[in-house]
Amino acid sequence: MRAPSAISHPKATAMTRLPTRTVHLDFHTGPAIDDVASNFKADEFAATFQQAAVQSVTVFAKCHHGHLYYETDRPERHPGLPKSLDLLGEQIDALHRVGIRAPIYLSLQVDEYAANSFPDWIAVAEDLRAVKLSRGVFEPGWQVLDMSSPYAEYFEAQLDEVLNHLGVVDGVFLDMCWDQPSASTWAISRMRATGLDPADAGDRALHARAVAHGYMSRYQSMIMPHLAPDAPMSVWFNSRPTTALIEEIKYVSHVEIEALPTGGWGHGYFPHVARFVAPLGVPMLAHTGRFHKSWGDSGGLKPPTALKYECCQMLAHGVSAGIGDLLHPRGRLEPASYELIGDAFRHLARCEPFVTDGRSVTEVAVLMDPALGDAPGPVGVGIVRALQQLRVQFALVPPDADCSGVPLVIIPETTVIDRMGAGRLDTYLQAGGHVLVAGAAGVNADGGALLEAQGVDVEGISPYSHTFLWDTAGDENQFPT
């Protein structure tokens, strides 16, 4: 364990709120780079964040390449990092000296070192191909580890060493934690032991979810004793579907929404996910990026207005703002990046007093099917965009949510309502509520009207390719008949 720092630990505000201005500092550094952190200067590193009004920086203990960046005798330590340099420890100490939080990052299911050292630990698809994050078999891409294999214990040993090396941490961010079905010998053996059929895709998915919950529980229990007493960003498992949070909220302290609009997520993703998570009442943090495109776009800077807009949108949703950056392998931050980030964060700091302790008001509840996951599709994006443009305050909730007290419930065409749900809607309507049902959502399993008891009939599928709503509140003569 490292000797305790003489610097006092930065204190959180009342209720240990999430820091509102954070940076996620990527550091995925390949093994061929031989001068890692050669330009790193601890005080300059911390001063750059301080001048940019940053309150928390997530720093790397382990990257996707499977390399470690702290003082350790494990062979996975980056070969280009000087033996005398505890990069992670020095980053954390420097940030703490200026009152900035420093949660730590470890990559979980993506680990090139482990995959290359132990090929039988790689997840295997139904056709027995190794699972890889790439566009084709012969295209470059990250290899994906199977958490049913001994890799789970290998990672546990790494996590245990990091926690004991640091002693006390501000939080732990574990990345690449999605449900990964596998047909490996490890997964098949464990599925059969629990009565699941490895040949069934549904059972493989069930096993993947159970494995994820198992390691989430185990790793969380390891982390908790090492947390700073007032650490607001305690534990987060990234890449989990937020629609599964209702059952997984017990494993995390807060929610982080990764959503770089220009990096494939689009501008409709963040408001959709944020409004689905908000009713759970847990602290939220979102990540955009300083990149013009997506993660790793080292030479690209987002236009200042775009970055400021994205951060302000987070603040308006009651979400802490995070900006992703990429630390150069030599360990020096790029000044131009922090001019951009600092401009956005200083603006947020001026806005924060007007929203601190604010509470969202829900005028409309939109029933969304959790089975759709975090990708809402055209219907989800469309309804979020329409209600935002109408400046209606709304929340996205699952079909079994209690909507009493909300004046209007909207059921989009992709949401399925069962008989029990129809009964709840009938009770809601009798209590004076209002319901707007779109398309197929208004049809029950028997083909009849979902709200038949309320006098609604089903006339069948519209013969027209497009549907329009006409506002006839004004002069009716201005509209065709």
Backbone torsions as a table, in degrees:
resi	resn	phi	psi	omega
1	MET	NA	140.6	178.3
2	ARG	-66.1	151.4	172.8
3	ALA	-64.4	137.7	-178.4
4	PRO	-61.8	140.8	179.3
5	SER	-70.5	146.0	177.4
6	ALA	-77.7	-10.0	-178.3
7	ILE	-81.3	134.0	178.2
8	SER	-67.0	146.5	-177.7
9	HIS	-74.1	136.8	179.1
10	PRO	-61.6	137.9	-176.6
11	LYS	-96.1	140.6	175.8
12	ALA	-82.8	165.2	176.7
13	THR	-76.3	179.1	-180.0
14	ALA	-53.6	144.2	179.7
15	MET	66.6	13.0	-179.1
16	THR	41.7	57.7	177.4
17	ARG	-62.5	155.4	173.4
18	LEU	-63.8	143.2	170.7
19	PRO	-57.9	140.0	-174.3
20	THR	-90.1	-13.0	-179.5
21	ARG	-131.9	103.1	-172.7
22	THR	-125.6	158.3	174.4
23	VAL	-126.5	132.7	173.0
24	HIS	-101.4	108.8	-168.9
25	LEU	-98.9	91.1	178.5
26	ASP	-59.6	145.2	177.3
27	PHE	-152.9	55.3	177.9
28	HIS	-83.6	102.9	-167.5
29	THR	-120.3	116.5	-176.0
30	GLY	-64.9	155.6	-175.7
31	PRO	-69.8	-16.8	-178.6
32	ALA	-77.7	-12.2	179.5
33	ILE	-79.2	120.7	-170.4
34	ASP	-104.7	1.9	-179.1
35	ASP	-128.1	47.6	-177.4
36	VAL	-61.6	131.0	176.0
37	ALA	62.7	23.4	-179.2
38	SER	-67.3	-21.0	178.4
39	ASN	-106.6	12.0	-176.5
40	PHE	-73.3	128.6	173.1
41	LYS	-129.5	115.0	-169.9
42	ALA	-56.9	-47.8	-176.2
43	ASP	-68.0	-38.7	177.0
44	GLU	-64.8	-40.4	178.3
45	PHE	-56.4	-51.3	-178.0
46	ALA	-69.5	-39.4	-178.4
47	ALA	-63.5	-34.1	179.1
48	THR	-61.9	-44.4	178.0
49	PHE	-68.5	-40.6	-179.1
50	GLN	-61.0	-44.8	-179.9
51	GLN	-66.7	-24.2	178.9
52	ALA	-90.7	11.2	177.2
53	ALA	62.7	32.5	178.7
54	VAL	-84.9	138.8	-179.1
55	GLN	-106.3	-19.3	-178.3
56	SER	-154.1	140.8	178.9
57	VAL	-131.6	123.0	175.7
58	THR	-84.9	118.0	-174.3
59	VAL	-114.0	157.8	-166.9
60	PHE	-93.9	127.4	166.3
61	ALA	-95.3	-33.1	-176.9
62	LYS	-150.6	137.1	-177.1
63	CYS	-109.1	-179.9	179.1
64	HIS	-61.7	-27.0	177.6
65	HIS	-71.8	-8.9	179.6
66	GLY	86.1	11.0	-177.6
67	HIS	-92.3	150.8	-177.8
68	LEU	-107.6	149.0	-172.3
69	TYR	-125.6	29.6	179.6
70	TYR	-131.8	178.9	-179.1
71	GLU	-73.1	111.7	-176.7
72	THR	-158.7	154.3	174.6
73	ASP	-96.7	0.3	179.3
74	ARG	-65.0	142.6	-177.7
75	PRO	-67.2	-14.5	-178.9
76	GLU	-76.3	-9.9	178.7
77	ARG	-54.5	137.7	-175.4
78	HIS	-56.0	127.1	-176.3
79	PRO	-67.1	-19.4	-179.9
80	GLY	-93.7	1.7	179.3
81	LEU	-89.7	125.2	-178.5
82	PRO	-53.4	139.0	-177.4
83	LYS	-58.4	-29.9	-175.5
84	SER	-84.3	-4.5	-172.8
85	LEU	-106.4	118.0	169.5
86	ASP	-93.3	82.8	-172.3
87	LEU	-58.8	-48.8	-179.0
88	LEU	-59.7	-47.9	-178.8
89	GLY	-61.7	-41.1	-179.5
90	GLU	-70.0	-35.7	176.0
91	GLN	-62.2	-47.1	-177.9
92	ILE	-63.3	-46.9	-179.1
93	ASP	-61.1	-42.0	-179.3
94	ALA	-64.6	-42.0	179.3
95	LEU	-66.5	-41.8	178.9
96	HIS	-63.0	-33.5	-179.6
97	ARG	-61.8	-27.3	-180.0
98	VAL	-107.2	16.1	173.6
99	GLY	78.4	24.5	-179.6
100	ILE	-107.1	134.4	177.1
101	ARG	-67.9	158.4	-178.5
102	ALA	-148.4	70.3	172.4
103	PRO	-63.2	158.8	-174.5
104	ILE	-113.5	152.2	-175.0
105	TYR	-114.0	136.5	169.3
106	LEU	-136.8	135.3	175.2
107	SER	-82.6	135.9	-175.8
108	LEU	-101.6	-81.0	-170.7
109	GLN	-76.3	-9.0	174.4
110	VAL	-110.3	115.1	-177.0
111	ASP	-154.9	96.7	-175.9
112	GLU	-65.4	-36.9	-179.3
113	TYR	-62.1	-48.2	-179.5
114	ALA	-66.5	-40.2	-178.6
115	ALA	-63.4	-40.5	-179.8
116	ASN	-75.4	-30.1	-179.0
117	SER	-80.7	-32.5	-176.3
118	PHE	-134.0	76.4	-175.4
119	PRO	-58.2	-25.7	-179.3
120	ASP	-75.6	-4.3	175.4
121	TRP	-87.7	-6.4	-177.3
122	ILE	-75.3	138.8	176.7
123	ALA	-62.6	146.5	-175.2
124	VAL	-123.7	131.7	178.4
125	ALA	-76.4	173.9	-177.7
126	GLU	-58.9	-33.3	179.2
127	ASP	-85.9	11.0	177.4
128	LEU	71.4	14.4	171.1
129	ARG	-79.1	142.8	175.7
130	ALA	-65.0	136.4	-179.8
131	VAL	-74.9	130.5	-178.2
132	LYS	-145.3	140.1	178.3
133	LEU	-84.2	83.3	-179.7
134	SER	-150.2	169.7	-178.7
135	ARG	-84.8	-15.0	-179.5
136	GLY	-160.3	167.1	-175.9
137	VAL	-58.3	-39.4	-175.0
138	PHE	-102.0	13.0	176.6
139	GLU	-92.5	149.9	177.6
140	PRO	-66.4	147.7	179.3
141	GLY	-179.7	157.9	179.7
142	TRP	-68.6	138.0	173.1
143	GLN	-82.1	147.0	-174.5
144	VAL	-112.2	127.4	-178.2
145	LEU	-83.9	151.0	179.9
146	ASP	-96.1	116.7	-177.7
147	MET	-75.9	-1.8	171.2
148	SER	-84.2	-13.4	-176.6
149	SER	-87.8	177.1	176.3
150	PRO	-63.1	-6.4	176.8
151	TYR	-58.9	-32.7	-179.9
152	ALA	-58.6	-40.1	178.4
153	GLU	-75.5	-34.7	175.7
154	TYR	-58.6	-47.1	178.4
155	PHE	-66.7	-38.6	179.4
156	GLU	-58.2	-39.7	178.8
157	ALA	-66.1	-38.6	176.6
158	GLN	-63.6	-47.5	-179.4
159	LEU	-61.3	-43.0	179.6
160	ASP	-61.1	-41.5	-179.9
161	GLU	-66.7	-42.0	178.9
162	VAL	-60.5	-46.4	-178.0
163	LEU	-63.7	-41.3	180.0
164	ASN	-74.4	-30.2	177.0
165	HIS	-66.1	-42.4	-177.7
166	LEU	-85.6	-29.8	180.0
167	GLY	83.0	-65.5	179.7
168	VAL	-125.6	135.3	-178.0
169	VAL	-128.0	154.4	177.5
170	ASP	-81.8	-11.2	-177.9
171	GLY	154.0	165.1	179.7
172	VAL	-132.5	129.1	178.1
173	PHE	-111.1	108.4	177.5
174	LEU	-99.5	125.8	-171.8
175	ASP	-107.0	161.9	176.1
176	MET	61.2	59.2	-172.2
177	CYS	-116.5	28.6	-179.0
178	TRP	-70.1	167.5	172.6
179	ASP	-70.5	120.6	-179.1
180	GLN	-116.7	96.9	174.8
181	PRO	-61.2	148.1	-178.8
182	SER	-150.5	147.9	175.1
183	ALA	-113.4	29.6	177.1
184	SER	-71.2	165.2	177.9
185	THR	-61.8	-33.1	179.0
186	TRP	-64.8	-47.5	-178.2
187	ALA	-67.5	-41.4	-179.2
188	ILE	-61.8	-43.0	180.0
189	SER	-62.0	-43.8	-178.5
190	ARG	-70.6	-35.4	178.4
191	MET	-65.1	-45.5	-180.0
192	ARG	-63.0	-34.7	-179.9
193	ALA	-67.4	-23.1	179.9
194	THR	-106.1	11.8	176.4
195	GLY	80.9	15.1	178.1
196	LEU	-94.6	153.9	-179.0
197	ASP	-98.1	111.0	-178.4
198	PRO	-61.9	-21.4	-179.6
199	ALA	-79.8	-10.1	-177.4
200	ASP	-98.1	123.3	-177.8
201	ALA	-61.3	-37.4	178.9
202	GLY	-63.5	-40.7	178.8
203	ASP	-69.1	-35.7	177.1
204	ARG	-64.0	-36.8	177.0
205	ALA	-67.8	-41.1	177.4
206	LEU	-61.4	-41.8	179.4
207	HIS	-64.7	-41.9	179.7
208	ALA	-60.2	-41.9	178.9
209	ARG	-65.8	-42.3	179.9
210	ALA	-65.3	-39.1	177.9
211	VAL	-63.3	-43.2	179.5
212	ALA	-61.0	-46.1	179.9
213	HIS	-64.2	-33.5	178.9
214	GLY	-65.1	-47.5	-179.6
215	TYR	-74.5	-29.8	176.1
216	MET	-61.9	-44.5	179.0
217	SER	-64.3	-43.7	-176.9
218	ARG	-66.8	-46.8	-177.5
219	TYR	-70.6	-36.1	176.9
220	GLN	-60.1	-42.8	-178.8
221	SER	-65.6	-28.0	175.9
222	MET	-72.6	-37.8	-173.6
223	ILE	-75.6	-41.1	-170.6
224	MET	-51.9	-43.7	-178.4
225	PRO	-67.0	-14.9	-176.8
226	HIS	-99.0	0.1	-176.2
227	LEU	-76.3	141.9	171.2
228	ALA	-57.9	143.9	-174.9
229	PRO	-54.8	-30.0	-177.5
230	ASP	-114.9	26.1	-177.7
231	ALA	-69.4	117.9	-178.5
232	PRO	-84.8	-23.1	-177.2
233	MET	-108.9	68.5	-167.6
234	SER	-70.2	-63.7	-174.7
235	VAL	-141.1	131.9	173.2
236	TRP	-142.7	131.4	174.7
237	PHE	-103.9	106.1	-174.9
238	ASN	-79.6	155.9	178.8
239	SER	78.9	8.4	172.4
240	ARG	-79.1	147.4	176.1
241	PRO	-69.6	124.6	-178.2
242	THR	-67.0	-19.6	175.9
243	THR	-69.0	-12.2	176.3
244	ALA	-94.9	3.9	-175.1
245	LEU	-63.0	-28.6	-178.0
246	ILE	-56.6	-37.7	178.3
247	GLU	-94.6	-15.1	-174.8
248	GLU	-107.6	-0.9	-176.2
249	ILE	-60.8	-23.8	-180.0
250	LYS	-68.7	-16.1	-178.3
251	TYR	-93.8	-8.2	-173.4
252	VAL	-129.8	160.8	179.7
253	SER	-98.1	-21.0	-175.3
254	HIS	-160.6	179.6	179.7
255	VAL	-122.8	133.5	174.9
256	GLU	-115.7	127.2	-176.4
257	ILE	-106.9	107.9	178.4
258	GLU	-84.1	116.4	-173.7
259	ALA	-156.1	82.6	174.5
260	LEU	-86.9	106.8	-173.5
261	PRO	-53.9	-38.9	-178.1
262	THR	-86.8	0.0	-176.5
263	GLY	-103.1	19.9	178.7
264	GLY	111.5	-17.9	-179.8
265	TRP	-77.1	-34.9	-176.9
266	GLY	80.4	164.7	-176.5
267	HIS	-78.3	-11.9	179.9
268	GLY	-88.7	-11.1	-173.3
269	TYR	-71.9	-52.1	-175.3
270	PHE	-58.9	-52.0	-178.6
271	PRO	-62.1	-30.7	177.8
272	HIS	-65.1	-51.8	-177.0
273	VAL	-67.8	-42.0	-178.6
274	ALA	-60.4	-39.8	-178.9
275	ARG	-75.2	-22.1	175.2
276	PHE	-77.7	-36.6	-177.7
277	VAL	-78.3	-34.6	-172.8
278	ALA	-49.5	-43.7	-178.8
279	PRO	-63.4	-15.1	179.1
280	LEU	-74.7	-17.1	175.4
281	GLY	73.6	25.4	178.7
282	VAL	-105.5	151.4	177.6
283	PRO	-61.2	143.8	-177.8
284	MET	-128.7	145.5	174.5
285	LEU	-134.2	140.8	179.6
286	ALA	-121.7	151.7	177.8
287	HIS	-116.2	121.8	159.2
288	THR	-106.5	-160.7	179.5
289	GLY	-142.9	156.0	175.0
290	ARG	-78.0	-5.9	-174.9
291	PHE	-73.8	145.6	174.7
292	HIS	-66.8	-36.0	179.7
293	LYS	-108.7	-100.4	-176.2
294	SER	-132.3	-170.8	179.6
295	TRP	-49.5	135.1	175.9
296	GLY	86.4	0.7	175.8
297	ASP	-77.1	74.2	-167.5
298	SER	-59.8	-37.7	-175.8
299	GLY	-90.3	4.7	-174.9
300	GLY	-107.3	132.2	174.6
301	LEU	-116.0	130.4	178.6
302	LYS	-67.9	145.2	174.7
303	PRO	-55.7	137.1	-176.2
304	PRO	-54.2	-39.8	-178.9
305	THR	-64.9	-38.5	179.9
306	ALA	-65.3	-44.5	-179.3
307	LEU	-65.2	-40.5	179.9
308	LYS	-65.7	-40.6	178.0
309	TYR	-60.6	-46.5	-177.8
310	GLU	-63.5	-40.6	178.9
311	CYS	-68.1	-39.9	178.7
312	CYS	-66.0	-34.2	177.2
313	GLN	-63.5	-40.2	176.1
314	MET	-60.5	-48.6	-178.7
315	LEU	-60.0	-40.0	-179.5
316	ALA	-65.6	-25.8	177.6
317	HIS	-89.5	3.9	-177.7
318	GLY	75.8	26.1	-175.6
319	VAL	-113.8	136.3	175.8
320	SER	-66.9	145.5	-174.3
321	ALA	-94.9	130.3	175.3
322	GLY	-125.2	141.2	178.0
323	ILE	-123.8	128.6	178.6
324	GLY	-84.7	137.8	175.3
325	ASP	-135.4	169.9	179.9
326	LEU	-127.2	115.3	178.7
327	LEU	-74.0	130.5	177.1
328	HIS	-59.0	143.7	-179.9
329	PRO	-53.1	-28.1	179.4
330	ARG	-80.4	-2.9	169.8
331	GLY	90.7	10.0	179.8
332	ARG	-109.1	132.0	178.3
333	LEU	-72.2	147.8	-179.4
334	GLU	-85.7	118.4	-177.2
335	PRO	-55.3	-39.6	-178.3
336	ALA	-61.4	-34.9	179.4
337	SER	-64.6	-38.1	-175.6
338	TYR	-86.6	-13.7	165.1
339	GLU	-68.2	-42.8	178.7
340	LEU	-66.5	-50.2	-179.0
341	ILE	-64.7	-42.0	-179.7
342	GLY	-63.0	-37.7	178.2
343	ASP	-61.5	-43.1	179.5
344	ALA	-68.5	-43.1	-175.3
345	PHE	-73.5	-34.4	176.4
346	ARG	-65.9	-34.9	175.2
347	HIS	-64.9	-43.3	178.4
348	LEU	-61.1	-41.0	-179.0
349	ALA	-59.5	-34.8	178.3
350	ARG	-73.1	-28.4	-178.4
351	CYS	-83.5	-28.2	-170.0
352	GLU	-55.3	-39.7	-179.7
353	PRO	-57.9	-23.7	-177.0
354	PHE	-83.5	-12.7	-177.9
355	VAL	-122.4	-9.8	-179.8
356	THR	-57.8	132.2	-177.6
357	ASP	65.7	17.5	175.9
358	GLY	-70.6	158.3	-178.2
359	ARG	-132.5	132.2	179.9
360	SER	-72.8	140.8	176.3
361	VAL	-107.5	128.7	-177.7
362	THR	-103.9	113.8	175.9
363	GLU	-95.0	-26.4	-177.2
364	VAL	-137.7	136.3	172.8
365	ALA	-109.4	125.4	177.9
366	VAL	-104.2	120.4	-179.4
367	LEU	-82.6	112.1	-178.8
368	MET	-112.9	140.9	-179.7
369	ASP	-76.9	114.9	-179.9
370	PRO	-59.9	-23.0	-179.7
371	ALA	-64.4	-18.0	178.4
372	LEU	-72.7	-15.0	-179.7
373	GLY	73.6	-158.9	-175.8
374	ASP	-83.9	-12.7	178.7
375	ALA	-92.0	101.5	-170.0
376	PRO	-73.0	-17.4	-177.5
377	GLY	73.3	179.9	-176.4
378	PRO	-57.8	-37.3	-178.6
379	VAL	-66.9	-47.6	-179.2
380	GLY	-62.9	-45.5	178.6
381	VAL	-63.6	-41.4	-177.3
382	GLY	-63.8	-44.4	-177.4
383	ILE	-70.5	-36.1	176.6
384	VAL	-64.3	-44.9	-178.8
385	ARG	-64.2	-43.3	-177.9
386	ALA	-63.4	-45.9	-178.1
387	LEU	-69.9	-33.8	175.8
388	GLN	-64.6	-43.4	-179.5
389	GLN	-66.9	-28.8	175.8
390	LEU	-80.1	-6.6	-179.2
391	ARG	60.1	39.1	176.2
392	VAL	-93.0	136.7	177.4
393	GLN	-87.0	118.0	-172.6
394	PHE	-140.7	161.9	175.4
395	ALA	-129.8	147.6	174.1
396	LEU	-99.2	125.8	-174.4
397	VAL	-135.0	157.1	175.9
398	PRO	-70.7	161.4	-175.8
399	PRO	-59.9	-23.4	-178.2
400	ASP	-94.6	12.5	-178.7
401	ALA	-69.9	151.8	175.5
402	ASP	-82.6	111.5	-177.0
403	CYS	-104.3	11.4	179.2
404	SER	-61.6	137.2	-178.4
405	GLY	93.3	-12.2	176.4
406	VAL	-94.3	127.7	-173.8
407	PRO	-63.8	-32.4	-174.2
408	LEU	-139.0	136.9	173.1
409	VAL	-115.4	130.2	176.5
410	ILE	-111.1	133.0	178.1
411	ILE	-118.2	102.7	-179.9
412	PRO	-71.6	164.5	-171.3
413	GLU	-65.6	-15.1	179.8
414	THR	-91.3	0.6	-178.4
415	THR	-98.4	130.2	179.6
416	VAL	-100.4	128.5	179.0
417	ILE	-111.5	123.3	178.7
418	ASP	-86.7	-177.2	-176.8
419	ARG	-62.1	-38.8	179.2
420	MET	-65.5	-40.3	178.0
421	GLY	-64.6	-38.7	177.7
422	ALA	-62.9	-37.0	177.4
423	GLY	-64.9	-40.3	178.3
424	ARG	-64.5	-39.2	178.6
425	LEU	-64.7	-38.7	179.3
426	ASP	-62.7	-42.6	177.1
427	THR	-62.5	-42.5	179.5
428	TYR	-61.1	-43.4	-179.7
429	LEU	-67.4	-40.2	-180.0
430	GLN	-65.0	-24.7	178.6
431	ALA	-84.6	3.7	176.9
432	GLY	103.8	5.0	178.7
433	GLY	-76.2	171.2	179.1
434	HIS	-127.8	145.1	-177.7
435	VAL	-130.2	133.9	172.5
436	LEU	-116.5	116.3	-176.4
437	VAL	-111.7	133.7	-179.0
438	ALA	-110.2	129.4	169.8
439	GLY	53.1	-133.4	-172.1
440	ALA	-63.8	-17.5	178.3
441	ALA	-63.4	-22.0	-179.3
442	GLY	-84.6	1.7	-178.1
443	VAL	-108.2	130.2	179.4
444	ASN	-84.1	-179.9	-175.6
445	ALA	-61.6	-24.6	-179.4
446	ASP	-89.0	1.1	-179.1
447	GLY	88.2	-1.7	178.8
448	GLY	-89.3	-177.9	-178.4
449	ALA	-76.3	134.1	178.0
450	LEU	-59.0	-41.7	-177.5
451	LEU	-105.9	44.5	-178.0
452	GLU	-59.5	-36.7	-179.3
453	ALA	-64.7	-18.9	179.6
454	GLN	-97.5	11.4	176.7
455	GLY	86.4	18.5	180.0
456	VAL	-92.8	133.7	177.6
457	ASP	-113.8	155.3	174.2
458	VAL	-104.1	120.0	-178.7
459	GLU	-95.3	-10.1	-179.8
460	GLY	111.9	-175.0	-178.4
461	ILE	-76.3	133.9	178.3
462	SER	-65.0	136.7	178.4
463	PRO	-78.9	-2.8	-174.4
464	TYR	-99.1	150.2	-178.6
465	SER	-79.3	-24.1	-178.8
466	HIS	-133.4	151.8	178.8
467	THR	-123.8	137.4	178.7
468	PHE	-126.8	147.0	173.8
469	LEU	-106.2	127.7	179.2
470	TRP	-103.6	130.0	175.8
471	ASP	-87.9	107.1	-177.7
472	THR	-103.1	20.1	-178.1
473	ALA	-71.7	-24.0	-178.6
474	GLY	-94.4	-138.1	-179.6
475	ASP	-73.9	111.3	-176.2
476	GLU	-67.1	-19.8	-177.8
477	ASN	-70.8	-15.0	-178.4
478	GLN	-83.9	-3.9	179.9
479	PHE	-112.9	146.5	176.4
480	PRO	-67.7	154.2	179.2
481	THR	-103.1	NA	NA
